[in-house]
Amino acid sequence: MTTLSLHNYQVKLENNFTTPSFTFTVNQGEHVLIAGRNRAGKSLLMAALAGRGKPLAGSRSCNVSVAEVSVAVQQAIILEEKQKDSADLLDIVAEPTLVHELLSEANANYQQHSAYEALSTALQVEHLLNTAFLSLSTGETRKILMLLAWVSNADVILIDEPFEGLDKDARVRFNTFLSQQTQSTLVITANTVRDVPNMACKLVLVEALKIVSSSDDRMAPEALINHLSSWFSLNTAEPTLPPTTEMSKTFAKDAPLIALRNGFVKYDDNTVFKDLDFMVYPGQHWQISGPNGSGKTCLLTMITGDNPHCYTNDLTLFGIKRGSGESIWDIKQHIGIMSNALHMQYRVNCSAHNVVTSGFYDSIGLYTTPTNAENAIADAWLDVIGFTDNKHTPFNSLSFGEQRLLLIVRAMVKHPAVLILDEPCNGLDDINRTNVLALIKRLAASNHTTLLYVTHIADEAIKGIENMLDMRDYQG
């Protein structure tokens, strides 16, 4: 029985981008894997299936309930929370929505749902129920969106890159859950073989905003991986690292760039981490590891000044004691940052070129006229990531992976003293992932930029990063 179908269906999305026309059918009980590289159109097809946007042509037939797990859904919840928080209604102070409240909105009896116990165990989320949604880490947010989809009793669940942001153990457990669940027909996107779930799926290949092929029958996981290994073929060319205009201040090798003493983060009765002494010297690269929720992002946002705990801790950055009356820009001028939180915040619809150039000014959007030299350097970075012909394309009209590439080179453009990369390769296909890792490797080998790097993927380890900080050693 047909579950969900599109016939020459075209929609205008929230960012005013118009999708191509799609003709595609999802049948009940037949899981689908939609594969393609960045810019292929996977997320556009998923948006059309989800019924998002304003229909312009064709038809969408749906006789079942549909849930979606995607960046778009996450952004919508975040926007709703921020609008609620900024509302000025008499003397009412808006309370942040807690995880259990979100789940209750989807299903008042969510804890009795047939999939709840297995999925909450697989994702390890029971301890998050009384946590504000906006305070969750990237991986924790992803887990809650998964749980929301299942407890809503959806017949079809659309999952855009299901394993992104999950730590290693969570990936394994969630993959097992996917292979055993029988409630929903799943439609999953993949831009790397790591995204292939451990279950039989029909394979749909998307390229250049078109569905180029679709298997008639379901394929076993091994067959899917074998087929996609050649499809996601790697480009082994080494990218060139563009120069910058004027290096930020050079720091003495014997003085720490970052000095955190007896560091901690605590929210009410929840201690995220404690007793952390963390010293980072010039040229001393660090990889920061730990499961979802262990405090990796909390630590990094303290360093960037985006977490108020930077004032409750004994923290010195670039010789400046936090809380001593310093300007945040005295700190940010030495830092480049790429993180999932920044990606969510970067909602300004400027051109691809201006996104990269904004890295010189540490701004979201560009509000200063760049110099000729800065424009030339931004163009060089755009060439490195294959964006020369798209330099004037609006940021909001780009795919998630394309946006990711721009924000990565934005963080690198000024060759900062400290480059913070918090799971930078999320959403990238294997070709772009390989090129980005090569760029990071080159920066690590330079004499100026010191790296703080977070990844959950073993083969994304960077040669030259020899210092390891495991946040599990500092749990409350």
C-alpha positions in Angstrom: 0.0 0.0 0.0 1.3 3.4 -0.9 2.2 5.5 2.1 3.6 8.7 0.8 4.1 9.9 -2.8 5.2 13.0 -4.8 4.3 13.5 -8.4 6.1 16.4 -10.1 6.0 18.0 -6.7 7.7 21.4 -6.2 7.6 23.6 -3.1 9.0 27.0 -2.0 10.8 26.6 1.3 11.0 28.9 4.3 14.2 30.4 3.0 12.5 31.3 -0.3 14.4 28.5 -2.1 12.3 26.7 -4.7 12.9 22.9 -4.9 13.1 21.1 -8.2 10.2 18.8 -9.1 10.3 15.4 -7.5 8.4 12.2 -8.3 8.9 9.6 -5.7 7.0 7.0 -3.7 7.5 5.5 -0.2 5.6 2.2 0.4 4.6 1.0 3.8 7.3 -1.2 5.4 9.9 -0.5 2.7 12.7 1.5 4.3 14.5 3.9 2.0 18.1 5.2 2.0 18.5 8.4 0.0 22.2 8.8 -0.8 24.1 11.7 -2.4 27.0 14.1 -2.0 26.7 17.6 -0.6 24.7 19.9 -3.0 22.9 16.8 -4.5 19.4 17.7 -3.2 18.8 15.0 -0.5 17.5 17.5 2.1 15.3 19.2 -0.5 13.7 15.8 -1.3 13.2 15.2 2.5 11.6 18.7 2.9 9.1 17.8 0.1 8.3 14.5 1.6 7.7 16.2 5.0 5.3 18.6 3.4 7.3 21.7 4.4 7.0 24.9 2.4 4.4 26.2 0.0 3.4 23.9 -2.8 4.0 25.4 -6.3 3.3 22.5 -8.7 2.4 18.8 -8.8 0.9 16.8 -6.0 1.8 15.2 -2.6 -0.3 12.3 -1.5 0.0 11.2 2.1 -2.4 8.9 4.0 -0.3 8.4 7.1 1.3 10.4 9.9 4.9 11.7 9.2 7.6 12.9 11.6 10.9 14.5 10.7 14.3 14.5 12.3 16.4 17.2 10.7 18.3 20.5 11.3 15.2 22.3 10.1 13.1 20.8 12.9 15.8 21.6 15.4 16.0 25.2 14.2 12.2 25.6 14.4 12.1 24.5 18.0 15.1 26.7 18.9 13.4 29.7 17.2 10.1 29.1 19.0 12.0 28.9 22.4 13.9 32.1 21.7 10.7 34.0 20.6 9.0 32.8 23.8 12.0 33.9 25.8 12.1 37.4 24.2 8.3 38.0 24.5 7.4 41.0 26.6 4.1 40.1 28.1 3.4 42.2 31.2 5.5 40.8 34.1 5.5 37.2 32.9 9.0 35.6 32.7 9.0 32.9 30.1 10.2 29.5 31.4 12.3 27.4 29.1 10.6 24.3 27.8 11.9 21.1 29.5 12.5 17.9 27.5 9.7 16.1 29.2 7.3 18.9 28.3 8.2 18.6 24.6 7.7 14.8 24.8 4.3 15.3 26.6 3.2 17.7 23.8 3.9 14.9 21.3 2.3 12.2 23.5 0.8 12.7 26.9 1.7 9.1 27.8 5.0 9.0 26.0 6.7 6.8 28.8 4.1 4.1 28.1 4.9 4.1 24.3 6.0 0.8 23.0 9.3 2.2 21.7 10.1 4.5 24.6 12.1 2.1 26.8 14.2 0.6 24.0 14.9 4.0 22.4 15.5 5.9 25.6 17.9 3.1 26.7 19.7 3.1 23.3 20.1 6.9 23.4 20.7 7.2 27.2 18.3 10.2 27.6 16.4 9.4 30.8 18.6 11.9 32.8 17.7 14.7 30.3 13.9 14.8 31.0 14.0 17.7 33.4 16.6 19.6 31.3 15.8 22.7 29.2 15.8 21.8 25.5 18.0 24.9 24.7 20.7 23.8 27.2 21.2 20.4 25.5 24.4 19.6 23.7 24.4 18.9 19.9 24.3 15.1 20.4 21.7 15.3 23.1 19.4 17.5 21.0 19.6 15.0 18.2 18.6 12.2 20.6 15.6 14.0 21.8 14.4 14.7 18.3 14.7 11.0 17.6 12.6 10.2 20.7 10.0 12.8 19.8 9.6 11.3 16.3 8.9 7.8 17.7 6.6 8.7 20.6 4.5 10.8 18.2 3.3 7.4 16.8 4.5 8.4 13.3 3.9 5.9 10.5 6.8 7.3 8.5 9.9 8.9 10.0 12.2 11.0 7.9 15.7 11.1 9.3 18.3 13.4 7.8 21.7 11.8 8.5 20.7 9.8 11.6 24.1 9.3 13.2 25.5 12.9 13.0 26.4 14.3 16.4 26.1 10.9 18.2 29.0 9.5 20.1 30.5 6.1 19.2 28.5 4.0 21.6 25.2 5.9 20.9 25.7 5.2 17.2 26.0 1.5 17.8 23.0 1.3 20.1 20.8 3.4 17.8 21.8 1.4 14.8 20.7 -1.7 16.6 17.4 -0.1 17.5 16.7 0.9 13.9 17.2 -2.6 12.7 14.8 -4.0 15.3 12.0 -1.3 15.4 8.8 -2.2 13.5 6.6 0.8 14.2 7.6 3.1 11.4 8.7 3.1 7.8 12.0 4.9 7.7 13.5 7.3 5.1 17.1 8.1 5.8 19.7 10.2 4.1 23.4 9.4 3.7 26.4 11.3 2.3 29.0 8.8 3.6 29.0 5.0 4.0 29.1 5.6 7.8 25.5 6.7 7.5 24.3 3.4 6.1 21.9 1.8 8.7 22.1 -1.9 9.6 18.9 -2.8 7.8 17.6 -3.6 4.3 16.6 -0.5 2.4 15.6 0.5 -1.1 18.4 2.8 -2.5 17.7 6.1 -4.1 20.6 8.1 -5.5 20.3 11.9 -5.8 22.7 14.0 -7.9 22.5 17.6 -9.3 19.0 18.1 -7.7 17.6 15.0 -9.4 16.8 11.4 -8.5 19.2 9.6 -10.9 18.4 6.0 -9.9 16.2 3.9 -7.5 16.5 0.2 -6.7 13.5 -1.9 -7.4 14.1 -4.1 -4.4 15.5 -3.6 -0.9 19.3 -4.1 -0.5 21.1 -5.6 2.4 23.5 -3.3 4.4 26.6 -5.0 2.9 25.3 -4.4 -0.6 24.4 -0.8 0.2 27.9 -0.2 1.5 29.6 -1.8 -1.5 27.5 0.2 -3.9 28.1 3.5 -2.1 31.8 3.0 -1.6 32.4 3.7 -5.3 29.6 6.4 -5.4 31.3 8.3 -2.6 34.7 8.1 -4.3 37.4 10.2 -2.7 39.4 13.1 -4.2 42.9 12.7 -2.9 44.3 16.0 -4.1 45.9 18.0 -1.3 44.3 21.5 -0.9 46.4 24.6 -0.6 46.2 26.7 2.5 45.6 30.3 1.5 47.5 33.1 3.3 46.0 35.7 5.4 46.4 39.5 5.6 47.9 40.1 9.0 48.5 37.4 11.5 47.0 37.9 15.0 49.4 38.6 17.8 52.3 36.1 18.3 52.4 34.7 21.8 55.4 33.5 23.8 55.8 29.7 23.7 56.2 29.5 27.5 53.0 31.3 28.4 49.7 29.5 28.1 47.1 30.7 25.6 44.4 29.2 27.8 44.7 28.5 31.5 41.8 27.0 33.3 42.3 26.0 36.9 40.0 23.7 38.9 37.4 24.3 36.2 33.8 23.3 36.6 30.3 23.7 35.0 27.3 23.2 37.2 23.6 23.8 36.6 21.5 23.6 39.7 22.2 20.0 41.0 23.7 18.8 37.8 27.5 19.0 37.7 28.6 18.6 34.0 32.4 18.5 34.9 34.6 19.5 37.7 38.3 19.7 38.9 39.6 20.4 35.4 43.0 21.9 35.0 43.6 22.7 31.4 46.6 24.5 30.0 47.1 25.1 26.3 50.4 26.5 25.0 51.1 27.8 21.5 51.5 25.0 19.0 50.1 22.4 21.5 47.1 21.0 19.7 44.4 19.2 21.6 41.7 16.7 20.7 38.8 16.8 23.2 36.8 13.6 23.6 33.9 12.2 25.7 30.4 11.0 25.2 27.4 13.3 24.4 26.7 15.5 27.4 30.1 15.2 29.0 30.9 18.9 28.8 33.0 19.2 25.6 30.9 22.0 24.2 30.5 23.7 27.6 34.3 23.9 27.9 34.7 25.4 24.4 31.9 28.0 24.9 33.6 29.1 28.2 36.7 29.8 26.1 34.8 31.7 23.4 32.9 33.7 26.1 29.5 32.2 25.1 28.9 30.5 28.4 28.5 32.5 31.6 30.6 30.0 33.5 33.6 31.8 32.0 33.1 34.3 34.8 32.6 31.8 37.6 35.9 30.0 36.8 39.5 30.8 37.2 40.1 31.3 33.5 42.8 33.3 31.7 42.8 33.6 27.9 45.8 35.2 26.0 47.1 36.7 29.2 43.7 38.2 30.1 41.9 37.1 33.3 38.2 36.7 32.5 36.0 39.0 34.6 38.7 41.7 34.9 36.8 44.3 32.8 38.1 43.0 29.4 36.2 43.4 26.2 35.0 40.1 24.7 36.5 41.3 21.4 39.9 41.3 23.1 39.4 37.6 23.3 37.6 36.8 20.1 40.2 38.5 17.9 42.5 35.6 18.6 39.9 32.8 18.1 38.4 31.1 15.1 35.3 29.0 15.8 33.3 26.4 14.0 30.6 24.6 15.9 27.0 23.3 15.6 25.8 26.1 17.8 27.4 28.7 15.5 25.8 27.0 12.5 22.4 27.3 14.2 23.0 31.0 15.0 24.2 32.0 11.5 20.8 33.0 10.2 21.9 36.1 8.3 21.2 35.6 4.6 24.4 37.2 3.2 26.4 35.9 0.2 28.8 33.0 0.4 31.7 35.4 -0.1 30.5 37.6 2.8 30.1 34.6 5.1 33.8 33.8 4.7 34.9 37.5 5.0 32.9 37.9 8.2 35.5 35.6 9.8 38.0 38.6 9.8 35.5 40.5 12.0 34.1 37.6 14.2 30.6 38.7 13.2 27.5 36.8 12.1 26.9 38.6 8.8 29.2 41.3 7.3 28.7 44.9 8.5 32.2 46.3 7.7 33.5 47.0 4.2 36.4 44.5 3.8 39.7 45.5 2.3 40.8 44.4 -1.2 43.3 42.0 0.5 40.5 40.5 2.6 38.3 40.1 -0.4 41.1 38.4 -2.3 41.8 36.0 0.5 38.1 35.1 0.9 38.0 34.3 -2.9 41.1 32.1 -2.4 39.3 30.1 0.3 36.2 29.8 -1.8 38.3 28.4 -4.6 39.7 25.8 -2.2 36.2 24.5 -1.4 35.0 24.7 -5.0 32.7 27.7 -4.4 34.2 30.1 -7.0 31.1 30.0 -9.2 28.8 30.4 -6.2 30.4 33.2 -4.3 27.3 35.4 -4.6 24.8 32.7 -3.6 22.8 33.5 -0.5 23.8 31.5 2.5 20.2 30.4 3.4 19.7 28.9 -0.1 22.6 26.5 0.4 22.4 23.0 1.6 23.5 22.1 5.2 26.8 20.7 3.9 27.5 23.7 1.8 26.8 26.1 4.7 29.1 23.9 6.8 32.0 24.3 4.4 31.6 28.1 4.3 31.6 28.3 8.1 34.7 26.1 8.4 36.8 28.3 6.1 35.3 31.4 7.9 36.8 30.1 11.1 40.2 29.6 9.3 40.3 32.7 7.2 42.4 34.9 9.6 44.7 32.0 10.7 43.7 32.6 14.4 46.0 31.9 17.3 43.4 29.4 18.6 41.1 27.5 16.2 38.2 25.8 17.9 36.6 23.0 15.8 33.6 21.3 17.5 32.6 18.4 15.2 33.3 20.5 12.1 32.7 17.7 9.6 29.1 16.9 10.5 27.0 16.9 7.4 29.9 16.7 5.0 30.2 14.0 2.3 33.4 12.0 2.1 35.1 14.2 -0.6 34.5 17.4 1.4 35.3 15.7 4.6 38.7 14.6 3.2 39.5 18.1 2.0 38.5 19.7 5.2 40.6 17.3 7.3 43.6 18.0 5.0 43.1 21.7 5.6 43.0 21.1 9.4 46.1 19.0 9.2 48.0 21.9 7.4 46.9 24.4 10.0 48.1 22.0 12.7 51.5 21.9 11.0 51.7 25.7 10.8 53.7 27.7 13.4 50.8 30.0 14.3 47.4 28.3 14.9 46.8 26.1 17.9 43.9 23.6 17.5 41.2 22.5 19.9 39.4 19.7 18.1 36.3 17.7 18.9 35.1 14.6 16.8 33.3 11.4 17.6 34.7 9.7 14.4 37.9 7.7 14.8 39.1 8.2 11.2 38.8 12.0 11.6 41.8 12.1 13.9 44.3 14.6 12.7 48.0 13.9 12.5 49.9 16.4 14.6 47.3 16.5 17.4 49.1 14.7 20.1 47.4 16.0 23.3 44.2 14.3 24.4 41.6 15.6 26.9 39.0 13.0 27.9 36.1 14.7 29.6 35.0 11.4 31.2 37.9 12.0 33.7 36.2 15.1 35.1 32.6 14.0 35.5 30.6 15.1 38.5 
